[in-house]
């Protein structure tokens, strides 16, 4: 974090991704109108948030300000009879995303 920046927590609430300050003084929506966002991770240096949507069977990315939504993984995530991609991890060191 840069000096003067505030720390915050990012979380998925199925239909949106929200940000809350640790002292609960600020609470806002980063992205809304999502189908079924379950898991998320972020890339601090690039200001990206990644999330998996178990209804759409996709992993998407956007900037932390909610702009620039992009499908990162759009095919091959379906797992009949089970919940797939309920956790994701972005490894910024080697620039790769993992899911299970």
Secondary structure, DSSP 8 states (H G I E B T S, - for coil): --TT---EEEEE-EEEEEEEETTSS-EEEEEEEEEEEEEEEEETTTTEEEEEETTTTEEEEEETTS---EEEE-SS---TTS-----EEEETTTTEEEE-
